[in-house]
Amino acid sequence: MKLLFSEAAPDYEHYIFPYAVWAFPEAGETPADLFNAGFLPSTRELDRFYLARHIRVRLKDFAPSSENRRILRKCAHLEMRLVPRGEFHLTPARREFCTRYADARFGHGIMSEERLESLFTAPVATHIMIFHEGGKEAGYVVLYVEPPRIGFYYYSFYDLTLFDRNLGLYIMTFAVKYFAEQNLQLLYLGTCYSERALYKTQFRGCEFFNGVQWSNDIRELKFLVSRQGQKLSHHLLEDREYLESFGRTEPAKLAETHGFQVGL
């Protein structure tokens, strides 16, 4: 992969000059290679990726917990069909369903017709999970699947009248269990930068990218989340509390074993 560094807002007082790290796939690489290096798609065409703190489940280590099973029982009557993108047609009724969900969750008009169309038709969408309640469609999940290596839980839409049954959490839990049974290696669940996103960590086999490596220490993730919104005067790898609490070595030693290598 090739990297670009896109400058972000500086904090000159503390000599913190951030850059967003973008990755561009090269010949012979697939999106799975970039996901595994800590990147997520920045475009729906999968031609640019960004480095981020995100969550994945190592599916060979997954086994449903008692809480997972409780969630799965709440909507056990639902049926699921997994279809290739080309077999899913965004009919007027489906457009209205997704727009109604997006307006309620993100704000009216945030999800334009063009954006909605691209979610279901761009290369990042290889498959759609369709959930049925009787003869009525109750939810969709837009997925990127590259078997046997990875799946990416990209976007979901569901019937908000079933919110009291934890339908959104059910759909994600079902997807984790389903792909584990299909012997997929990894399922990526998106970013985690707030307490609201910590629900993604409830699956055995969960790990997150911490900027250096994949970590299964959820205490570490909660420590990082707790720093959000704070006025920080130094980088994470200059934070003695972080380094000592989670057994991190000095940054120079980390670079020897985990750092990206750039050839000029």
C-alpha positions as CSV (number, residue, x, y, z in Angstrom):
1,M,0.0,0.0,0.0
2,K,1.0,3.6,-0.5
3,L,0.5,6.2,2.3
4,L,-0.4,9.8,2.3
5,F,-0.6,12.1,5.4
6,S,-3.4,14.6,5.3
7,E,-2.8,17.5,7.8
8,A,-5.4,18.0,10.5
9,A,-5.9,20.8,13.1
10,P,-2.7,21.6,14.9
11,D,-2.2,22.4,18.6
12,Y,0.9,24.7,18.4
13,E,1.0,25.4,22.1
14,H,1.8,21.7,22.8
15,Y,3.6,20.9,19.6
16,I,1.0,18.5,18.5
17,F,0.7,18.5,14.7
18,P,-1.7,15.7,13.7
19,Y,-2.0,14.0,10.3
20,A,-4.7,11.7,9.1
21,V,-3.1,8.6,7.5
22,W,-4.5,7.6,4.2
23,A,-3.6,4.3,2.5
24,F,-4.0,3.5,-1.2
25,P,-4.0,-0.2,-2.3
26,E,-1.3,-1.3,-4.8
27,A,-1.4,-4.1,-7.3
28,G,-1.7,-7.5,-5.7
29,E,-3.4,-6.1,-2.6
30,T,-7.0,-6.6,-1.7
31,P,-9.1,-4.6,0.8
32,A,-8.5,-7.4,3.4
33,D,-4.8,-6.4,3.5
34,L,-5.7,-2.8,4.4
35,F,-8.3,-3.8,6.9
36,N,-5.8,-6.0,8.7
37,A,-3.2,-3.2,8.8
38,G,-5.7,-1.0,10.7
39,F,-7.4,0.9,7.9
40,L,-11.1,1.4,7.0
41,P,-12.6,2.4,3.6
42,S,-12.6,6.2,3.1
43,T,-14.5,5.8,-0.2
44,R,-17.2,3.4,-1.3
45,E,-15.0,2.5,-4.3
46,L,-12.4,1.0,-2.0
47,D,-9.6,3.1,-3.6
48,R,-8.7,5.0,-0.4
49,F,-8.6,3.9,3.2
50,Y,-8.0,5.8,6.6
51,L,-6.2,4.6,9.7
52,A,-8.6,4.5,12.7
53,R,-9.4,2.9,16.0
54,H,-11.8,0.2,14.9
55,I,-13.3,-3.1,16.1
56,R,-13.1,-6.6,14.7
57,V,-14.1,-10.0,15.9
58,R,-11.7,-12.9,15.5
59,L,-14.4,-15.4,14.6
60,K,-12.6,-18.6,15.5
61,D,-12.6,-17.4,19.1
62,F,-16.3,-16.4,19.1
63,A,-18.8,-18.3,21.2
64,P,-22.2,-16.7,22.1
65,S,-22.2,-15.4,25.7
66,S,-25.4,-15.6,27.8
67,E,-26.1,-12.0,26.8
68,N,-25.6,-12.7,23.1
69,R,-28.0,-15.6,23.4
70,R,-30.6,-13.5,25.2
71,I,-30.5,-10.9,22.4
72,L,-30.7,-13.7,19.8
73,R,-33.8,-15.1,21.5
74,K,-35.6,-11.7,21.4
75,C,-35.9,-11.8,17.6
76,A,-35.5,-15.6,16.9
77,H,-38.6,-15.6,14.8
78,L,-36.9,-13.4,12.1
79,E,-35.7,-15.0,8.9
80,M,-32.5,-13.9,7.1
81,R,-31.5,-14.1,3.4
82,L,-28.0,-13.2,2.3
83,V,-27.9,-12.0,-1.3
84,P,-25.2,-10.7,-3.6
85,R,-25.4,-7.0,-4.3
86,G,-26.6,-7.5,-7.8
87,E,-29.7,-9.4,-6.6
88,F,-30.8,-6.6,-4.3
89,H,-33.0,-4.0,-6.0
90,L,-33.6,-0.7,-4.2
91,T,-37.3,-0.4,-4.8
92,P,-39.3,2.7,-3.9
93,A,-40.6,0.8,-0.8
94,R,-37.1,-0.1,0.3
95,R,-35.9,3.5,-0.3
96,E,-38.7,4.8,1.9
97,F,-37.9,2.2,4.6
98,C,-34.2,3.2,4.6
99,T,-34.9,7.0,4.4
100,R,-37.3,6.8,7.3
101,Y,-34.7,5.0,9.4
102,A,-31.9,7.5,8.4
103,D,-34.1,10.5,9.1
104,A,-34.9,9.2,12.6
105,R,-31.3,8.2,13.5
106,F,-29.2,10.8,11.8
107,G,-31.5,13.7,11.1
108,H,-33.9,14.7,8.4
109,G,-32.2,15.0,5.0
110,I,-28.8,13.8,6.0
111,M,-29.1,10.6,3.9
112,S,-29.7,12.0,0.4
113,E,-31.2,9.8,-2.4
114,E,-27.8,9.7,-4.1
115,R,-25.9,8.7,-1.0
116,L,-28.5,6.0,-0.2
117,E,-28.2,4.6,-3.7
118,S,-24.4,4.5,-3.5
119,L,-24.5,2.6,-0.2
120,F,-26.2,-0.3,-1.9
121,T,-24.4,-0.2,-5.3
122,A,-20.8,0.8,-4.7
123,P,-17.9,-1.8,-4.6
124,V,-17.9,-1.6,-0.8
125,A,-21.3,-3.4,-0.9
126,T,-20.8,-7.0,-2.0
127,H,-23.7,-8.6,-0.2
128,I,-27.0,-7.5,1.6
129,M,-28.5,-9.3,4.6
130,I,-32.3,-9.1,4.4
131,F,-34.3,-9.8,7.6
132,H,-37.9,-10.8,7.4
133,E,-40.7,-10.8,9.9
134,G,-43.4,-12.9,8.3
135,G,-43.8,-11.5,4.8
136,K,-42.5,-8.1,5.8
137,E,-38.9,-6.9,5.5
138,A,-37.6,-5.7,8.9
139,G,-34.0,-4.8,8.3
140,Y,-31.0,-4.7,6.0
141,V,-27.2,-5.0,6.5
142,V,-24.8,-3.7,3.8
143,L,-21.7,-5.9,3.9
144,Y,-18.3,-6.2,2.2
145,V,-17.4,-9.9,2.2
146,E,-14.0,-11.2,1.0
147,P,-14.0,-14.9,1.9
148,P,-12.5,-16.6,3.7
149,R,-10.6,-13.6,5.1
150,I,-12.9,-10.8,6.2
151,G,-16.3,-9.3,6.3
152,F,-17.1,-5.7,7.0
153,Y,-20.4,-4.7,8.7
154,Y,-20.8,-1.5,6.8
155,Y,-24.3,-0.1,7.3
156,S,-27.6,-1.3,8.7
157,F,-31.2,-0.1,8.4
158,Y,-34.0,-1.6,10.4
159,D,-37.6,-1.1,11.6
160,L,-37.5,1.3,14.5
161,T,-40.9,0.1,15.7
162,L,-39.1,-3.0,16.9
163,F,-36.5,-1.0,18.8
164,D,-37.8,-2.4,22.1
165,R,-36.7,-5.9,21.0
166,N,-33.1,-4.6,20.5
167,L,-33.4,-5.3,16.7
168,G,-30.3,-3.3,15.8
169,L,-28.2,-5.3,18.3
170,Y,-29.9,-8.5,17.3
171,I,-28.9,-7.9,13.6
172,M,-25.2,-7.3,14.5
173,T,-25.1,-10.3,16.9
174,F,-26.7,-12.5,14.2
175,A,-24.1,-11.4,11.7
176,V,-21.3,-12.3,14.0
177,K,-22.7,-15.7,14.8
178,Y,-23.6,-16.4,11.1
179,F,-20.1,-15.5,9.7
180,A,-18.5,-17.5,12.5
181,E,-20.5,-20.5,11.4
182,Q,-19.4,-19.8,7.8
183,N,-15.8,-20.0,8.9
184,L,-15.0,-16.5,7.9
185,Q,-11.8,-15.4,9.7
186,L,-12.6,-11.8,10.8
187,L,-15.7,-9.5,10.9
188,Y,-15.0,-5.8,11.1
189,L,-17.6,-3.7,13.0
190,G,-16.5,-0.1,12.4
191,T,-15.0,2.6,14.7
192,C,-15.1,3.0,18.5
193,Y,-14.4,6.5,19.7
194,S,-17.3,6.9,22.3
195,E,-18.9,5.0,25.1
196,R,-22.0,4.6,22.8
197,A,-19.9,2.5,20.5
198,L,-18.6,0.1,23.2
199,Y,-21.5,-2.3,22.5
200,K,-19.4,-3.6,19.6
201,T,-17.0,-5.1,22.2
202,Q,-19.5,-7.6,23.7
203,F,-18.4,-10.5,21.4
204,R,-15.8,-13.0,22.4
205,G,-12.9,-12.7,20.1
206,C,-13.2,-8.9,20.0
207,E,-10.1,-6.8,19.4
208,F,-9.4,-3.2,18.4
209,F,-6.6,-1.4,16.5
210,N,-4.7,0.9,18.9
211,G,-2.5,2.6,16.3
212,V,0.3,0.1,16.8
213,Q,-1.3,-3.3,16.8
214,W,-4.5,-5.2,17.3
215,S,-5.3,-5.5,21.0
216,N,-7.9,-7.7,22.8
217,D,-7.5,-5.7,26.1
218,I,-10.9,-4.0,26.4
219,R,-9.6,-2.1,29.5
220,E,-7.2,-0.4,27.2
221,L,-10.0,0.6,24.7
222,K,-12.1,2.0,27.6
223,F,-9.0,4.0,28.7
224,L,-8.7,5.5,25.2
225,V,-12.4,6.2,25.0
226,S,-12.2,8.0,28.4
227,R,-9.7,10.5,26.9
228,Q,-12.2,11.7,24.2
229,G,-13.1,15.3,24.7
230,Q,-10.3,16.0,27.1
231,K,-7.8,18.8,26.6
232,L,-4.6,16.7,26.0
233,S,-1.1,18.2,26.1
234,H,0.8,15.2,24.7
235,H,0.5,12.3,22.3
236,L,-0.8,8.9,23.6
237,L,2.7,7.3,23.2
238,E,4.1,10.0,25.5
239,D,1.5,9.2,28.2
240,R,3.3,7.4,31.0
241,E,0.1,6.2,32.6
242,Y,-0.9,4.6,29.3
243,L,2.4,3.0,28.6
244,E,2.8,1.6,32.1
245,S,-0.8,0.5,32.6
246,F,-0.9,-1.6,29.4
247,G,2.6,-2.9,29.2
248,R,3.7,-0.8,26.3
249,T,7.4,-0.4,25.8
250,E,9.1,2.8,24.8
251,P,8.0,4.2,21.4
252,A,11.4,3.5,19.8
253,K,11.1,-0.2,20.7
254,L,7.5,-0.3,19.5
255,A,8.7,1.1,16.2
256,E,11.2,-1.7,15.8
257,T,8.6,-4.4,15.9
258,H,5.3,-2.7,14.8
259,G,6.1,0.4,12.9
260,F,5.3,0.9,9.2
261,Q,8.3,0.9,7.0
262,V,8.6,3.5,4.3
263,G,11.0,2.9,1.4
264,L,12.2,6.0,-0.5
